[in-house]
């Protein structure tokens, strides 16, 4: 499976079309072209459809894994009540961009603005503007490790699967290193590397993808920090910082793991781990930094795609 051509757009629906819908949100605003509209104002209403992968939230009954729609409503009302615009098209755009910027879990938003008191000299029920906007792609980092079976084949397979995954574009790949195992379990040496991606997937959907890559390599979880055919960890997702037992971001031990930091640093000299600082500085203090050495050259790893 070949890598997506540079500049190719992401799949339109790379994750479940789950959604939270908020309808009939009302507020007073002063939007319009005519002077009396901007002076006296009128009531506007908004309908919002927020596309979010809700599987993790439903599975854990956890508010932190979904979107607080009260916060979304507050932002939309502030925009309606705030700076006046001549066009409700502009109002819809401002709401969409603000909500997407404030809520990284929302990967697409559809907004309808209603202006039922528009200055039209004929009987009518409503005037609406409808827009749909996608969230910008997010830069994320995955760390891969393997010490069972054909280690190089496991890494190649994972890279090929990522290249073909909907909603994912490879931004860069780090060189492969060989590392001594950590965690106290006696086992063979690991091959480790890191992959930078640009994705329109949400973090929970990306976690599901990482786990599918492990399953494809027949990963068996028997001993913590034990041998494995393939380990794929989501290290960072943009600047998102969250503390969840199933997905802590950044990865809670990445800052002290040379087998994560060293290949990442070789690919990105100025890399930073959100909330922890520069990867180069973190690597200098990583307890396992003396147990790393160059690994084999594997096609596809150690490549940086400019402009991706």
Backbone torsions as a table, in degrees:
resi	resn	phi	psi	omega
1	UNK	NA	125.0	-174.6
2	UNK	-87.6	157.9	-180.0
3	UNK	-68.3	146.0	177.5
4	UNK	-58.8	138.4	177.3
5	UNK	-60.0	146.0	178.6
6	UNK	-58.1	133.3	178.5
7	UNK	89.4	-6.5	179.7
8	UNK	-65.1	138.2	-179.0
9	UNK	-74.5	156.6	178.9
10	UNK	-73.9	158.6	175.7
11	UNK	-59.0	144.6	-175.8
12	UNK	-69.8	-31.7	-177.2
13	UNK	-136.0	70.3	-174.8
14	UNK	-81.5	-3.8	-179.6
15	UNK	-140.8	168.1	-176.9
16	UNK	-54.9	146.2	-178.4
17	UNK	-89.0	41.9	172.7
18	UNK	-64.1	152.0	-178.3
19	UNK	-155.6	150.0	168.0
20	UNK	-107.7	129.2	-178.1
21	UNK	-116.6	128.7	177.7
22	UNK	-120.0	117.1	-174.8
23	UNK	-121.3	150.2	174.7
24	UNK	69.5	29.5	177.3
25	UNK	-73.8	120.2	-172.5
26	UNK	-113.1	144.1	175.9
27	UNK	-161.6	159.2	-179.3
28	UNK	-93.2	129.8	179.6
29	UNK	-138.7	171.8	-176.8
30	UNK	-124.0	49.2	-176.2
31	UNK	-99.5	132.1	179.1
32	UNK	159.0	168.1	-179.5
33	UNK	-86.0	-35.2	-174.9
34	UNK	-78.5	150.1	-175.9
35	UNK	-60.8	-43.0	-176.2
36	UNK	-68.2	-25.0	176.0
37	UNK	-68.2	-37.4	-176.8
38	UNK	-82.4	-19.9	178.8
39	UNK	-88.4	-54.7	-176.1
40	UNK	-84.7	-34.4	-178.4
41	UNK	79.6	178.3	178.9
42	UNK	-163.3	170.0	-179.8
43	UNK	-85.1	134.9	173.8
44	UNK	-118.3	157.3	172.5
45	UNK	-135.9	159.0	-176.4
46	UNK	-138.4	142.1	169.8
47	UNK	-114.8	132.7	-178.3
48	UNK	-127.4	131.7	172.4
49	UNK	-113.7	118.5	-175.4
50	UNK	-109.1	111.8	-179.4
51	UNK	-86.8	117.5	-175.8
52	UNK	-140.7	140.9	172.1
53	UNK	-74.8	109.6	-172.8
54	UNK	-97.4	4.2	-174.9
55	UNK	-63.9	-44.1	-178.4
56	UNK	-66.2	-39.4	178.8
57	UNK	-63.7	-43.5	-179.9
58	UNK	-66.9	-39.7	-179.0
59	UNK	-62.9	-40.2	-177.4
60	UNK	-103.7	0.4	-177.3
61	UNK	50.0	47.5	-170.1
62	UNK	-120.3	119.5	179.7
63	UNK	-62.5	-34.1	-177.7
64	UNK	-66.3	-11.6	-179.5
65	UNK	-99.0	3.4	179.5
66	UNK	-132.0	-165.7	-176.1
67	UNK	-106.5	132.0	175.6
68	UNK	-78.3	102.5	-173.8
69	UNK	-71.1	-18.1	173.9
70	UNK	-66.1	-37.3	177.4
71	UNK	-68.4	-39.1	177.1
72	UNK	-62.0	-44.4	179.7
73	UNK	-60.7	-42.7	-179.7
74	UNK	-61.5	-41.6	179.3
75	UNK	-65.4	-42.2	179.9
76	UNK	-63.9	-42.4	179.4
77	UNK	-64.3	-40.4	177.7
78	UNK	-60.1	-38.5	178.5
79	UNK	-68.8	-40.9	179.1
80	UNK	-64.6	-42.4	-177.1
81	UNK	-82.4	-9.6	-173.0
82	UNK	-90.0	-140.5	-175.0
83	UNK	-51.2	127.5	-179.8
84	UNK	-74.8	146.1	177.1
85	UNK	-125.4	149.9	176.3
86	UNK	-68.3	-35.6	-173.6
87	UNK	-114.1	139.4	173.9
88	UNK	-73.4	-16.1	171.0
89	UNK	-60.0	-42.3	178.5
90	UNK	-66.8	-41.2	178.3
91	UNK	-59.9	-45.5	179.4
92	UNK	-60.7	-42.1	180.0
93	UNK	-64.3	-42.6	179.7
94	UNK	-62.5	-42.6	178.9
95	UNK	-63.5	-45.3	-178.2
96	UNK	-60.8	-48.3	-177.1
97	UNK	-66.9	-36.9	179.4
98	UNK	-67.5	-45.3	-178.0
99	UNK	-64.9	-42.4	178.8
100	UNK	-64.0	-36.7	179.7
101	UNK	-70.0	-33.7	-175.8
102	UNK	-85.6	-18.8	-173.6
103	UNK	-133.2	95.1	-174.8
104	UNK	-67.3	-21.6	179.8
105	UNK	-71.0	-22.7	178.5
106	UNK	-80.0	116.1	-177.2
107	UNK	-99.8	-13.0	175.3
108	UNK	-155.7	144.0	178.9
109	UNK	-134.7	136.9	173.6
110	UNK	-118.9	130.6	-175.1
111	UNK	-128.6	135.6	170.0
112	UNK	-119.4	122.9	175.6
113	UNK	-101.7	128.2	178.7
114	UNK	-105.0	134.5	176.1
115	UNK	-129.2	77.4	-173.1
116	UNK	-71.8	-14.9	179.7
117	UNK	-108.2	28.3	179.0
118	UNK	-58.6	146.9	-176.5
119	UNK	-76.4	77.5	178.6
120	UNK	-118.0	123.5	-173.5
121	UNK	-82.3	38.7	178.8
122	UNK	-145.8	154.4	176.8
123	UNK	-61.5	133.5	177.3
124	UNK	-157.9	161.3	-178.8
125	UNK	-94.8	-38.9	-172.7
126	UNK	-168.5	158.6	167.5
127	UNK	-125.4	130.5	-179.2
128	UNK	-131.1	153.2	169.5
129	UNK	-124.7	132.7	-179.3
130	UNK	-121.7	132.6	175.8
131	UNK	-136.7	154.9	173.5
132	UNK	-130.8	130.6	-179.1
133	UNK	-132.7	141.1	176.1
134	UNK	-96.6	147.3	174.1
135	UNK	-68.6	151.0	177.5
136	UNK	-67.6	148.9	175.5
137	UNK	-58.9	151.0	-177.7
138	UNK	-114.1	139.2	174.5
139	UNK	-82.9	129.7	-179.7
140	UNK	-134.8	159.0	-179.9
141	UNK	-125.7	131.2	175.5
142	UNK	-113.6	140.6	174.3
143	UNK	-111.4	134.1	-178.0
144	UNK	-120.0	142.0	176.5
145	UNK	-146.2	148.4	-179.4
146	UNK	-154.8	139.9	174.1
147	UNK	-145.3	17.6	176.3
148	UNK	-126.1	142.1	175.6
149	UNK	70.7	-149.4	179.4
150	UNK	-81.7	93.0	-172.4
151	UNK	-61.3	-43.6	-179.4
152	UNK	-63.3	-39.1	179.8
153	UNK	-65.0	-37.4	178.4
154	UNK	-63.4	-42.1	179.8
155	UNK	-68.5	-42.0	178.5
156	UNK	-62.3	-41.7	-179.4
157	UNK	-63.1	-41.5	179.4
158	UNK	-64.3	-41.8	179.8
159	UNK	-64.0	-43.2	179.2
160	UNK	-63.5	-39.2	178.9
161	UNK	-65.7	-39.8	177.4
162	UNK	-64.7	-39.1	179.1
163	UNK	-61.3	-31.6	-178.0
164	UNK	-94.7	-2.0	-175.2
165	UNK	-75.6	136.4	174.9
166	UNK	-64.1	138.9	175.7
167	UNK	80.4	9.1	-177.2
168	UNK	-130.0	134.5	174.0
169	UNK	-128.3	131.0	178.5
170	UNK	-72.5	124.0	177.0
171	UNK	-94.2	-41.1	178.4
172	UNK	-162.4	158.9	172.9
173	UNK	-129.4	142.7	-179.5
174	UNK	-90.3	158.6	171.9
175	UNK	-61.9	159.5	177.9
176	UNK	-91.3	134.1	175.9
177	UNK	-118.9	159.8	173.1
178	UNK	-108.1	139.6	-173.4
179	UNK	-138.1	149.7	171.7
180	UNK	-72.4	144.4	179.4
181	UNK	-66.8	149.7	175.7
182	UNK	-120.3	162.6	177.8
183	UNK	104.5	-6.2	174.4
184	UNK	90.7	-3.7	179.6
185	UNK	-90.7	126.6	179.8
186	UNK	-72.3	123.4	-174.9
187	UNK	-167.0	174.7	-177.9
188	UNK	-74.1	164.1	179.0
189	UNK	-66.9	154.9	-178.8
190	UNK	-101.6	153.6	159.7
191	UNK	-103.0	130.4	-178.8
192	UNK	-129.4	150.5	175.7
193	UNK	-158.8	178.0	177.6
194	UNK	-136.9	151.0	179.3
195	UNK	-132.3	129.4	174.4
196	UNK	-97.3	132.1	180.0
197	UNK	-127.1	159.9	168.9
198	UNK	-117.8	125.7	-169.1
199	UNK	-139.4	148.1	171.4
200	UNK	-98.9	0.9	176.9
201	UNK	-75.6	148.6	171.6
202	UNK	-74.0	165.5	-176.4
203	UNK	-62.0	-36.2	-179.9
204	UNK	-71.9	-36.2	175.9
205	UNK	-67.1	-37.8	178.0
206	UNK	-66.2	-38.1	175.5
207	UNK	-61.1	-42.7	177.3
208	UNK	-59.4	-40.9	178.5
209	UNK	-62.8	-44.2	179.2
210	UNK	-59.8	-41.5	180.0
211	UNK	-69.2	-31.7	176.0
212	UNK	-68.1	-35.3	175.9
213	UNK	-62.2	-41.0	176.8
214	UNK	-63.4	-43.6	179.8
215	UNK	-63.3	-38.2	178.6
216	UNK	-61.9	-30.3	178.1
217	UNK	-89.3	9.1	178.6
218	UNK	60.7	42.7	176.2
219	UNK	-63.9	132.7	176.0
220	UNK	-120.4	126.1	-179.3
221	UNK	-98.9	99.7	-179.5
222	UNK	-117.5	-44.8	-177.8
223	UNK	-122.6	127.4	177.9
224	UNK	-61.6	132.4	-176.8
225	UNK	61.2	22.8	179.3
226	UNK	-88.6	-176.1	-179.4
227	UNK	-64.8	149.8	179.4
228	UNK	-154.3	149.3	176.6
229	UNK	-67.6	-39.9	-179.8
230	UNK	-157.9	132.7	174.7
231	UNK	-121.2	125.8	178.1
232	UNK	-125.5	111.7	-178.5
233	UNK	-110.4	137.3	171.2
234	UNK	-83.2	110.7	-174.6
235	UNK	-86.3	-46.2	179.5
236	UNK	-149.2	152.3	178.3
237	UNK	-135.9	95.9	-173.6
238	UNK	56.5	-135.3	177.0
239	UNK	-102.0	13.5	-175.6
240	UNK	-64.1	130.3	173.8
241	UNK	-121.8	119.5	179.5
242	UNK	-147.3	149.7	-179.7
243	UNK	-119.1	98.8	-179.7
244	UNK	-133.6	138.5	-177.5
245	UNK	-60.7	-24.0	179.2
246	UNK	-96.1	-24.0	-179.2
247	UNK	-153.3	93.9	174.5
248	UNK	-94.3	131.1	-179.9
249	UNK	-129.6	134.8	-9.3
250	UNK	-59.8	168.0	178.5
251	UNK	-51.7	131.7	-170.0
252	UNK	-65.4	-18.3	-179.8
253	UNK	-116.6	4.2	-177.1
254	UNK	-60.6	-35.3	-175.1
255	UNK	-67.6	-13.8	-178.4
256	UNK	-120.0	15.1	-177.9
257	UNK	-113.8	107.2	179.2
258	UNK	-63.7	-29.5	-178.8
259	UNK	-69.6	-14.8	171.3
260	UNK	-94.1	-46.6	-172.8
261	UNK	-70.9	-39.9	-173.9
262	UNK	-63.9	-50.7	178.2
263	UNK	-66.4	-36.0	178.0
264	UNK	-60.1	-44.8	-179.5
265	UNK	-64.1	-36.2	178.8
266	UNK	-65.6	-29.3	179.4
267	UNK	-85.2	-33.2	-176.0
268	UNK	-138.1	99.0	-174.8
269	UNK	-63.1	-27.7	-178.0
270	UNK	-102.9	18.2	-175.1
271	UNK	-62.0	146.0	175.9
272	UNK	-131.1	142.0	174.7
273	UNK	-96.6	118.0	-175.5
274	UNK	-51.8	130.1	178.4
275	UNK	81.2	-7.6	-176.4
276	UNK	-121.5	-25.0	177.8
277	UNK	108.4	-163.5	-174.2
278	UNK	-69.2	136.6	-179.2
279	UNK	-62.7	-37.4	-179.5
280	UNK	-59.7	-43.2	179.6
281	UNK	-68.7	-38.7	178.9
282	UNK	-64.2	-39.3	-178.8
283	UNK	-63.5	-34.0	-179.0
284	UNK	-61.0	-23.0	-176.5
285	UNK	-113.9	5.2	-178.9
286	UNK	-67.6	128.7	-176.8
287	UNK	-58.8	-29.6	-175.7
288	UNK	-98.6	17.2	-172.9
289	UNK	-66.0	-23.2	-179.1
290	UNK	-84.4	-3.7	-178.7
291	UNK	-103.0	22.2	179.8
292	UNK	-115.6	150.1	-178.8
293	UNK	-154.9	162.7	179.8
294	UNK	-59.2	140.7	177.0
295	UNK	-103.3	-174.7	180.0
296	UNK	-69.8	155.0	174.3
297	UNK	-82.6	120.5	-178.8
298	UNK	-117.5	126.2	-178.3
299	UNK	-53.6	134.3	179.2
300	UNK	98.6	-17.9	-179.2
301	UNK	-104.1	142.5	-176.5
302	UNK	90.0	25.1	-178.4
303	UNK	-115.9	137.4	177.4
304	UNK	-117.1	127.3	178.5
305	UNK	-99.5	110.5	-179.6
306	UNK	-66.9	138.1	174.6
307	UNK	76.6	8.8	-179.4
308	UNK	-82.9	NA	NA
